[in-house]
Amino acid sequence: MTIQLDSKVAFITGGSRGIGAATARRLARDGAIVAIGYQASNVAAEALVAEIEAAGGTAIAIQVDVTDAAAVTGAIDSVARRFGRLDILVNSAGVLIFAPIEQFTLADFDKTVAVNVRGVFVAIQAAAAHMKKGGRIINLGSTVAHRMPLAGGAIYSMSKSALTGLVKGLARDLGPKGITVNNVAPGPIDTDMNPVDGDFAPVQHN
């Protein structure tokens, strides 16, 4: 199914790599103007912008650390000002830290929550201020919110579970304004964060 998104403006956190980059390509292909948020992968972000523009789309790259609330709000505000609107927010930025509970540091706990939960909330709060009826907010959750098959993933699982509660509440808050809020909860995906031959790849059965 193809949905025409001509004139729609999308902001994607973690948009230069993995699922975020694939999402940027698809939204641009369907006609949306895409703002690709990235933290450090500026080369990948600029390459993706060039790829989208070469295919006839419109895209920009914007550096933003999702743990910096002021930076996130400022980036989203700047995109809305530049293009006169904001219709779609995709929260794809995430961090994956696995360790046994006795080795999991408080710093790693705080980082996981800051990126996977707090950053999502801040981005939604900033984006919702610009959205009108028909706005769409999508978060990248995970199946581990409901079932963690590996040891060491308790805090990551917790962070993705938190998104489930956040979405259910925000859907109530923003639904009356015509803005939908949803989680997409994939299983293992072959990305540079979770490569198919990495430590957390699914077991292959012949």
FIDOZA-107825 format. One line per 8 residues: their letters; for each residue x, y, z of N, C-alpha, C, O. Coordinates in Angstrom, 2 decimals. Example, Ala and Ser with C-alpha at 12.3 -4.5 7.8 and 13.67 -1.06 7.14 Angstrom:
% residues 2
AS> 13.19,-5.69,7.80,12.30,-4.50,7.80,13.20,-3.30,7.80,14.24,-3.32,8.46; 12.85,-2.25,7.08,13.67,-1.06,7.14,12.90,0.03,7.87,13.41,1.14,8.04
% end
This chain:
% residues 206
MTIQLDSK> 0.84,-1.18,0.00,0.00,0.00,0.00,0.88,1.24,0.00,1.82,1.34,0.79; 0.58,2.19,-0.88,1.33,3.44,-0.96,0.46,4.58,-0.44,-0.68,4.75,-0.89; 0.97,5.33,0.50,0.27,6.49,1.04,0.98,7.74,0.56,2.19,7.88,0.77; 0.28,8.63,-0.08,0.89,9.85,-0.58,1.02,10.87,0.55,0.04,11.22,1.21; 2.24,11.31,0.77,2.53,12.22,1.87,3.03,13.56,1.37,3.76,14.26,2.08; 2.65,13.93,0.16,3.10,15.19,-0.42,2.78,16.35,0.52,1.66,16.47,1.02; 3.77,17.19,0.76,3.70,18.40,1.60,3.77,18.08,3.09,3.88,19.01,3.90; 3.72,16.81,3.49,3.85,16.47,4.90,5.31,16.61,5.33,6.22,16.38,4.54
VAFITGGS> 5.51,17.00,6.58,6.86,17.18,7.11,7.07,16.18,8.25,6.27,16.11,9.18; 8.17,15.43,8.17,8.47,14.40,9.17,9.81,14.68,9.83,10.76,15.09,9.17; 9.87,14.46,11.13,11.12,14.54,11.89,11.40,13.16,12.45,10.53,12.55,13.07; 12.62,12.67,12.22,12.99,11.33,12.67,14.21,11.43,13.56,15.27,11.87,13.12; 14.08,11.01,14.82,15.26,10.93,15.67,15.98,9.63,15.35,15.35,8.63,15.00; 17.31,9.63,15.46,18.06,8.44,15.08,17.84,8.08,13.63,17.74,6.91,13.27; 17.77,9.12,12.78,17.36,8.90,11.40,18.47,8.58,10.42,18.20,8.37,9.24; 19.71,8.55,10.88,20.81,8.34,9.93,21.22,6.88,9.78,22.00,6.55,8.88
RGIGAATA> 20.70,6.00,10.64,21.14,4.61,10.65,19.96,3.67,10.85,18.90,4.06,11.33; 20.17,2.42,10.46,19.25,1.36,10.79,17.80,1.61,10.41,17.50,2.05,9.30; 16.91,1.32,11.35,15.48,1.46,11.10,15.12,2.92,10.81,14.27,3.19,9.97; 15.78,3.86,11.51,15.49,5.27,11.27,15.79,5.68,9.85,15.01,6.41,9.24; 16.93,5.23,9.31,17.30,5.56,7.94,16.33,4.93,6.94,15.94,5.57,5.96; 15.94,3.69,7.19,14.98,3.02,6.31,13.64,3.76,6.33,12.97,3.88,5.31; 13.26,4.24,7.50,12.01,5.01,7.62,12.10,6.31,6.85,11.15,6.71,6.17; 13.25,6.99,6.95,13.44,8.24,6.21,13.31,8.01,4.71,12.66,8.78,4.00
RRLARDGA> 13.93,6.94,4.23,13.84,6.63,2.79,12.40,6.40,2.37,11.96,6.90,1.33; 11.66,5.65,3.17,10.28,5.32,2.80,9.38,6.56,2.84,8.57,6.77,1.94; 9.52,7.37,3.88,8.69,8.58,3.96,9.00,9.52,2.81,8.09,10.11,2.23; 10.28,9.66,2.48,10.67,10.53,1.36,10.13,9.97,0.04,9.65,10.72,-0.81; 10.20,8.66,-0.12,9.68,8.03,-1.34,8.19,8.28,-1.51,7.69,8.41,-2.63; 7.48,8.36,-0.37,6.04,8.60,-0.42,5.70,10.09,-0.47,4.53,10.46,-0.45; 6.73,10.95,-0.54,6.49,12.37,-0.79,6.72,13.30,0.37,6.60,14.52,0.20; 7.05,12.78,1.55,7.23,13.65,2.71,8.56,14.39,2.64,9.53,13.89,2.08
IVAIGYQA> 8.59,15.58,3.22,9.84,16.28,3.51,10.38,15.69,4.80,9.66,15.60,5.80; 11.64,15.27,4.79,12.19,14.51,5.91,13.33,15.26,6.58,14.29,15.66,5.93; 13.22,15.45,7.90,14.30,15.97,8.72,14.94,14.81,9.45,14.30,14.14,10.26; 16.21,14.57,9.16,16.92,13.41,9.70,17.74,13.84,10.91,18.78,14.48,10.76; 17.26,13.49,12.09,18.00,13.80,13.31,19.08,12.77,13.55,18.85,11.57,13.41; 20.27,13.24,13.92,21.37,12.33,14.20,22.19,12.90,15.35,22.18,14.11,15.59; 22.90,12.02,16.05,23.76,12.49,17.14,25.20,12.66,16.68,25.78,13.74,16.85; 25.78,11.61,16.11,27.19,11.66,15.74,27.47,11.22,14.31,28.54,11.51,13.78
SNVAAEAL> 26.53,10.54,13.69,26.76,9.97,12.36,26.50,10.99,11.27,25.62,10.80,10.43; 27.27,12.10,11.28,27.01,13.17,10.31,27.29,12.73,8.88,26.58,13.14,7.96; 28.32,11.89,8.68,28.63,11.43,7.33,27.47,10.60,6.78,27.05,10.79,5.64; 26.95,9.68,7.60,25.82,8.85,7.18,24.58,9.70,6.94,23.84,9.46,5.99; 24.34,10.70,7.80,23.17,11.55,7.65,23.23,12.36,6.36,22.24,12.43,5.63; 24.38,12.95,6.08,24.52,13.75,4.86,24.44,12.88,3.61,23.90,13.30,2.59; 24.97,11.66,3.70,24.87,10.74,2.58,23.41,10.36,2.31,23.00,10.24,1.16; 22.65,10.18,3.38,21.24,9.85,3.23,20.46,11.02,2.63,19.59,10.82,1.79
VAEIEAAG> 20.78,12.23,3.07,20.15,13.42,2.48,20.43,13.46,0.98,19.52,13.68,0.19; 21.69,13.25,0.59,22.06,13.27,-0.83,21.32,12.20,-1.61,20.88,12.43,-2.73; 21.20,11.02,-1.02,20.48,9.92,-1.67,19.02,10.27,-1.91,18.48,10.03,-2.99; 18.38,10.84,-0.89,16.97,11.22,-1.01,16.79,12.31,-2.05,15.86,12.26,-2.86; 17.66,13.30,-2.02,17.55,14.40,-2.98,17.82,13.94,-4.41,17.20,14.42,-5.35; 18.75,13.00,-4.58,19.04,12.46,-5.90,17.83,11.74,-6.48,17.66,11.66,-7.70; 16.99,11.20,-5.59,15.78,10.51,-6.03,14.60,11.46,-6.19,13.48,11.02,-6.47; 14.85,12.77,-6.02,13.80,13.76,-6.21,13.09,14.19,-4.94,12.12,14.95,-5.01
GTAIAIQV> 13.55,13.73,-3.79,12.91,14.10,-2.53,13.55,15.31,-1.89,14.50,15.89,-2.42; 13.02,15.68,-0.73,13.54,16.79,0.05,13.89,16.31,1.44,13.06,15.71,2.12; 15.12,16.58,1.86,15.55,16.13,3.18,16.61,17.07,3.72,17.34,17.72,2.96; 16.70,17.15,5.03,17.77,17.87,5.70,18.29,17.00,6.83,17.57,16.14,7.34; 19.53,17.23,7.22,20.10,16.55,8.39,20.26,17.57,9.50,20.66,18.71,9.25; 19.94,17.17,10.71,20.03,18.09,11.84,20.61,17.36,13.04,20.06,16.35,13.48; 21.71,17.86,13.57,22.38,17.23,14.69,21.61,17.49,15.98,21.26,18.63,16.28; 21.36,16.42,16.73,20.65,16.59,18.00,20.92,15.39,18.90,20.84,14.24,18.46
DVTDAAAV> 21.24,15.66,20.14,21.42,14.64,21.16,20.10,14.52,21.91,19.66,15.46,22.56; 19.46,13.35,21.82,18.11,13.22,22.40,18.12,13.27,23.92,17.06,13.39,24.53; 19.29,13.19,24.54,19.35,13.34,26.00,19.38,14.81,26.42,19.29,15.11,27.61; 19.51,15.71,25.47,19.53,17.15,25.73,18.16,17.72,25.39,17.86,17.96,24.22; 17.34,17.94,26.39,15.95,18.34,26.16,15.85,19.64,25.38,15.03,19.76,24.47; 16.68,20.62,25.72,16.63,21.90,25.02,17.01,21.74,23.56,16.42,22.38,22.69; 18.00,20.88,23.29,18.43,20.66,21.91,17.34,19.97,21.10,17.11,20.32,19.94; 16.67,19.00,21.70,15.59,18.29,21.01,14.46,19.26,20.67,13.99,19.31,19.53
TGAIDSVA> 14.03,20.03,21.65,12.95,20.99,21.43,13.36,22.02,20.37,12.57,22.36,19.49; 14.59,22.51,20.48,15.06,23.50,19.51,15.11,22.95,18.10,14.76,23.65,17.15; 15.55,21.69,17.94,15.63,21.09,16.62,14.25,20.92,16.00,14.04,21.24,14.83; 13.30,20.43,16.79,11.94,20.24,16.28,11.30,21.58,15.95,10.64,21.72,14.92; 11.48,22.56,16.82,10.94,23.90,16.56,11.51,24.49,15.28,10.79,25.11,14.50; 12.81,24.29,15.05,13.44,24.87,13.86,12.92,24.23,12.58,12.76,24.92,11.57; 12.67,22.93,12.62,12.11,22.25,11.45,10.70,22.76,11.16,10.35,23.02,10.01; 9.89,22.89,12.21,8.52,23.39,12.04,8.51,24.81,11.48,7.68,25.15,10.64
RRFGRLDI> 9.44,25.65,11.95,9.53,27.02,11.43,9.98,27.02,9.97,9.42,27.75,9.15; 10.97,26.23,9.66,11.54,26.22,8.31,10.52,25.80,7.26,10.44,26.40,6.19; 9.74,24.76,7.58,8.81,24.23,6.58,7.36,24.63,6.83,6.48,24.29,6.04; 7.12,25.35,7.92,5.79,25.87,8.18,4.82,24.88,8.79,3.64,25.19,8.95; 5.31,23.69,9.14,4.42,22.69,9.71,5.24,21.51,10.20,6.42,21.39,9.88; 4.60,20.63,10.99,5.18,19.35,11.36,4.04,18.36,11.47,3.09,18.58,12.23; 4.12,17.29,10.72,3.02,16.34,10.64,3.33,14.98,11.24,2.44,14.29,11.73; 4.61,14.59,11.19,4.99,13.23,11.58,6.24,13.29,12.46,7.20,13.98,12.14
LVNSAGVL> 6.21,12.57,13.56,7.39,12.38,14.40,7.64,10.89,14.52,6.74,10.13,14.89; 8.86,10.47,14.22,9.26,9.08,14.43,10.42,9.07,15.42,11.49,9.61,15.15; 10.20,8.45,16.57,11.23,8.33,17.59,11.97,7.01,17.38,11.55,5.96,17.86; 13.10,7.10,16.66,13.87,5.90,16.34,15.18,5.82,17.11,15.79,4.75,17.17; 15.61,6.92,17.71,16.86,6.90,18.47,16.73,5.95,19.64,15.71,5.92,20.33; 17.77,5.16,19.87,17.73,4.22,20.97,19.12,3.75,21.34,20.07,3.88,20.56; 19.23,3.22,22.54,20.50,2.66,23.00,20.23,1.27,23.55,19.22,1.03,24.20; 21.15,0.36,23.26,21.00,-1.04,23.67,22.21,-1.42,24.52,23.31,-1.60,24.01
IFAPIEQF> 21.99,-1.55,25.83,23.06,-1.93,26.76,22.63,-3.19,27.49,21.62,-3.19,28.19; 23.40,-4.26,27.33,23.12,-5.52,28.01,24.22,-5.78,29.03,25.40,-5.60,28.73; 23.85,-6.21,30.21,24.81,-6.61,31.24,24.06,-7.31,32.36,22.90,-6.99,32.61; 24.71,-8.25,33.05,24.08,-8.85,34.24,23.75,-7.76,35.25,24.45,-6.74,35.33; 22.71,-7.96,36.01,22.24,-6.93,36.92,23.32,-6.48,37.91,23.37,-5.31,38.28; 24.18,-7.41,38.33,25.22,-7.04,39.29,26.33,-6.21,38.65,27.13,-5.60,39.35; 26.36,-6.17,37.30,27.38,-5.40,36.61,26.81,-4.14,35.94,27.56,-3.30,35.45; 25.50,-4.02,35.92,24.87,-2.90,35.23,25.04,-1.64,36.08,24.57,-1.58,37.22
TLADFDKT> 25.72,-0.66,35.53,26.03,0.54,36.31,24.85,1.50,36.33,23.99,1.46,35.46; 24.83,2.36,37.32,23.79,3.37,37.39,23.91,4.34,36.22,22.89,4.84,35.73; 25.12,4.59,35.77,25.31,5.46,34.60,24.66,4.84,33.37,24.03,5.55,32.58; 24.81,3.52,33.20,24.18,2.85,32.06,22.66,2.85,32.20,21.94,2.99,31.21; 22.17,2.69,33.42,20.73,2.76,33.68,20.21,4.14,33.26,19.22,4.25,32.54; 20.88,5.18,33.73,20.43,6.55,33.43,20.49,6.83,31.93,19.60,7.49,31.39; 21.52,6.35,31.26,21.64,6.57,29.82,20.51,5.88,29.08,19.92,6.45,28.15; 20.20,4.65,29.48,19.13,3.91,28.82,17.80,4.64,28.95,17.06,4.79,27.97
VAVNVRGV> 17.49,5.09,30.15,16.24,5.81,30.37,16.24,7.16,29.65,15.23,7.57,29.09; 17.38,7.85,29.68,17.48,9.17,29.05,17.22,9.11,27.55,16.54,9.97,26.99; 17.76,8.09,26.89,17.59,7.97,25.45,16.27,7.32,25.09,15.52,7.85,24.27; 15.97,6.18,25.70,14.85,5.35,25.26,13.50,5.79,25.80,12.47,5.41,25.25; 13.49,6.60,26.86,12.21,7.02,27.45,12.12,8.54,27.53,11.22,9.14,26.93; 13.03,9.17,28.26,12.96,10.62,28.45,13.05,11.36,27.12,12.30,12.30,26.88; 13.98,10.93,26.27,14.13,11.59,24.97,12.89,11.48,24.10,12.54,12.40,23.37; 12.22,10.33,24.20,10.97,10.14,23.45,9.90,11.10,23.95,9.22,11.75,23.15
FVAIQAAA> 9.76,11.20,25.26,8.76,12.10,25.83,9.03,13.55,25.42,8.11,14.27,25.01; 10.28,13.98,25.52,10.62,15.37,25.17,10.30,15.64,23.71,9.74,16.69,23.39; 10.65,14.71,22.82,10.38,14.91,21.40,8.87,14.97,21.13,8.42,15.80,20.33; 8.12,14.10,21.78,6.66,14.12,21.59,6.07,15.43,22.08,5.23,16.03,21.41; 6.51,15.87,23.24,5.99,17.12,23.80,6.27,18.29,22.86,5.41,19.14,22.64; 7.49,18.34,22.30,7.85,19.42,21.39,7.08,19.33,20.08,6.60,20.34,19.56; 6.97,18.11,19.53,6.29,17.94,18.25,4.80,18.21,18.34,4.22,18.82,17.45; 4.18,17.75,19.43,2.73,17.92,19.57,2.32,19.38,19.58,1.21,19.72,19.18
AHMKKGGR> 3.22,20.24,20.02,2.90,21.67,20.04,2.72,22.24,18.64,2.08,23.28,18.47; 3.27,21.56,17.64,3.18,22.05,16.26,2.16,21.28,15.42,1.80,21.72,14.33; 1.71,20.13,15.91,0.86,19.28,15.08,-0.59,19.71,15.10,-1.12,20.18,16.11; -1.21,19.54,13.95,-2.64,19.77,13.82,-3.34,18.42,13.65,-2.70,17.37,13.71; -4.64,18.46,13.43,-5.40,17.25,13.21,-4.77,16.45,12.08,-4.46,16.99,11.02; -4.58,15.17,12.31,-3.94,14.31,11.32,-2.48,14.04,11.64,-1.82,13.29,10.93; -1.97,14.66,12.72,-0.59,14.42,13.12,-0.37,12.96,13.52,-1.27,12.30,14.02; 0.83,12.49,13.28,1.17,11.10,13.56,2.47,11.02,14.35,3.48,11.60,13.96
IINLGSTV> 2.44,10.29,15.47,3.62,10.08,16.31,3.84,8.58,16.42,2.95,7.84,16.83; 5.05,8.14,16.04,5.38,6.71,16.04,6.67,6.51,16.81,7.67,7.17,16.54; 6.64,5.59,17.77,7.83,5.25,18.55,8.31,3.86,18.17,7.50,2.97,17.88; 9.63,3.68,18.16,10.19,2.35,17.94,10.31,1.64,19.28,11.24,1.90,20.05; 9.38,0.77,19.53,9.42,-0.05,20.73,10.17,-1.34,20.43,11.12,-1.35,19.65; 9.74,-2.43,21.06,10.39,-3.73,20.85,9.53,-4.83,21.44,8.78,-4.61,22.39; 9.64,-6.01,20.85,8.95,-7.16,21.42,9.47,-7.51,22.80,8.79,-8.21,23.56; 10.67,-7.05,23.15,11.20,-7.36,24.49,10.45,-6.60,25.58,10.67,-6.87,26.76
AHRMPLAG> 9.59,-5.69,25.21,8.73,-5.07,26.22,7.81,-6.09,26.84,7.33,-5.90,27.96; 7.55,-7.18,26.13,6.62,-8.21,26.60,7.31,-9.53,26.93,6.80,-10.34,27.70; 8.50,-9.74,26.33,9.20,-11.00,26.59,10.68,-10.78,26.34,11.08,-10.45,25.22; 11.50,-10.96,27.37,12.96,-10.83,27.23,13.58,-12.22,27.17,13.64,-12.91,28.20; 14.06,-12.65,26.02,14.55,-14.03,25.87,16.00,-14.22,26.30,16.49,-15.35,26.32; 16.70,-13.13,26.63,18.12,-13.23,26.94,18.42,-12.65,28.32,17.77,-11.70,28.76; 19.41,-13.22,28.98,19.86,-12.64,30.25,20.60,-11.34,29.98,21.26,-11.18,28.95; 20.48,-10.41,30.92,21.21,-9.15,30.82,20.44,-8.01,30.20,20.94,-6.89,30.12
GAIYSMSK> 19.21,-8.28,29.77,18.45,-7.25,29.08,17.34,-6.61,29.89,16.44,-5.99,29.33; 17.39,-6.75,31.21,16.28,-6.28,32.04,16.02,-4.79,31.88,14.86,-4.38,31.77; 17.06,-3.97,31.86,16.86,-2.53,31.83,16.41,-2.07,30.45,15.59,-1.17,30.33; 16.95,-2.68,29.41,16.47,-2.37,28.06,14.99,-2.74,27.93,14.20,-1.96,27.39; 14.63,-3.92,28.42,13.24,-4.35,28.39,12.35,-3.38,29.15,11.26,-3.03,28.68; 12.82,-2.94,30.31,12.06,-1.97,31.10,11.82,-0.70,30.32,10.72,-0.14,30.36; 12.85,-0.23,29.62,12.71,1.04,28.88,11.68,0.92,27.77,10.94,1.86,27.51; 11.64,-0.23,27.11,10.67,-0.43,26.04,9.27,-0.66,26.59,8.28,-0.28,25.97
SALTGLVK> 9.19,-1.27,27.78,7.89,-1.42,28.44,7.32,-0.05,28.81,6.12,0.18,28.72; 8.20,0.85,29.22,7.76,2.19,29.59,7.08,2.89,28.42,6.14,3.66,28.62; 7.56,2.64,27.20,6.94,3.27,26.04,5.50,2.81,25.85,4.65,3.57,25.37; 5.23,1.56,26.22,3.86,1.05,26.09,2.90,1.87,26.96,1.84,2.28,26.50; 3.29,2.11,28.20,2.45,2.93,29.08,2.36,4.36,28.61,1.29,4.98,28.66; 3.48,4.90,28.14,3.49,6.28,27.65,2.54,6.45,26.47,1.77,7.41,26.42; 2.59,5.52,25.54,1.74,5.60,24.35,0.26,5.49,24.71,-0.57,6.23,24.18; -0.06,4.57,25.61,-1.47,4.42,25.98,-2.02,5.70,26.60,-3.15,6.10,26.32
GLARDLGP> -1.21,6.34,27.44,-1.66,7.59,28.05,-1.72,8.74,27.06,-2.70,9.48,27.03; -0.68,8.88,26.24,-0.65,10.00,25.30,-1.68,9.85,24.19,-2.16,10.85,23.65; -2.04,8.61,23.85,-3.11,8.42,22.88,-4.42,9.03,23.40,-5.20,9.58,22.63; -4.63,8.91,24.71,-5.81,9.54,25.32,-5.69,11.06,25.31,-6.66,11.77,25.04; -4.49,11.56,25.59,-4.29,13.01,25.65,-4.43,13.66,24.28,-5.05,14.72,24.15; -3.84,13.04,23.26,-3.75,13.69,21.95,-4.82,13.24,20.97,-5.05,13.90,19.96; -5.48,12.11,21.27,-6.53,11.63,20.38,-7.62,12.66,20.10,-8.03,12.81,18.95; -8.11,13.36,21.13,-9.15,14.36,20.88,-8.71,15.49,19.94,-9.55,16.19,19.38
KGITVNNV> -7.40,15.67,19.77,-6.87,16.68,18.85,-6.65,16.13,17.45,-6.18,16.84,16.55; -6.98,14.86,17.27,-6.80,14.24,15.97,-5.37,13.79,15.70,-4.99,13.59,14.55; -4.57,13.63,16.77,-3.18,13.18,16.65,-3.09,11.77,17.20,-3.48,11.53,18.34; -2.58,10.85,16.41,-2.44,9.48,16.88,-1.03,9.24,17.42,-0.07,9.86,16.96; -0.92,8.35,18.40,0.35,7.97,19.01,0.41,6.45,19.04,-0.47,5.80,19.60; 1.46,5.89,18.43,1.57,4.43,18.35,3.00,3.98,18.56,3.95,4.72,18.31; 3.14,2.75,19.03,4.42,2.06,19.06,4.48,1.05,17.92,3.48,0.41,17.60; 5.64,0.91,17.33,5.94,-0.21,16.46,6.90,-1.08,17.25,7.91,-0.59,17.74
APGPIDTD> 6.60,-2.37,17.37,7.39,-3.24,18.23,8.01,-4.38,17.43,7.48,-5.49,17.42; 9.14,-4.12,16.75,9.76,-5.19,15.95,10.51,-6.19,16.82,10.86,-5.90,17.96; 10.73,-7.35,16.26,11.66,-8.31,16.83,13.06,-7.96,16.35,13.31,-6.83,15.93; 13.99,-8.93,16.42,15.36,-8.66,15.99,15.42,-8.21,14.52,14.85,-8.84,13.63; 16.11,-7.11,14.29,16.29,-6.55,12.95,17.78,-6.44,12.69,18.54,-6.03,13.57; 18.19,-6.79,11.50,19.61,-6.73,11.14,20.02,-5.28,10.90,19.83,-4.75,9.80; 20.57,-4.64,11.93,21.08,-3.28,11.83,22.48,-3.25,12.43,22.94,-4.25,12.98; 23.15,-2.10,12.31,24.49,-2.03,12.89,24.46,-2.10,14.42,25.46,-2.46,15.03
MNPVDGDF> 23.32,-1.76,15.05,23.19,-1.88,16.49,22.96,-3.33,16.91,23.35,-3.74,18.00; 22.33,-4.11,16.02,22.01,-5.51,16.33,22.21,-6.36,15.07,21.24,-6.84,14.50; 23.47,-6.55,14.64,23.72,-7.27,13.39,23.29,-8.72,13.45,23.21,-9.32,14.52; 23.02,-9.27,12.29,22.49,-10.63,12.21,23.47,-11.66,12.76,23.06,-12.74,13.18; 24.76,-11.33,12.75,25.75,-12.25,13.30,26.27,-11.81,14.67,27.31,-12.28,15.12; 25.54,-10.90,15.33,25.97,-10.37,16.61,25.53,-11.23,17.79,24.94,-12.29,17.62; 25.84,-10.75,18.98,25.58,-11.51,20.21,24.09,-11.72,20.49,23.71,-12.67,21.17; 23.23,-10.82,19.96,21.82,-10.88,20.31,20.94,-11.28,19.13,19.73,-11.07,19.14
APVQHN> 21.58,-11.85,18.12,20.81,-12.31,16.93,19.96,-13.51,17.31,20.31,-14.28,18.20; 18.82,-13.67,16.63,17.98,-14.83,16.93,18.67,-16.12,16.52,19.44,-16.14,15.56; 18.38,-17.18,17.25,18.94,-18.49,16.94,18.31,-19.02,15.65,17.09,-18.99,15.48; 19.15,-19.50,14.75,18.65,-20.05,13.49,18.44,-21.56,13.65,19.33,-22.28,14.11; 17.26,-22.03,13.26,16.96,-23.45,13.32,16.80,-23.99,11.91,16.04,-23.43,11.12; 17.49,-25.06,11.58,17.40,-25.66,10.26,16.34,-26.74,10.23,16.11,-27.36,9.19
% end
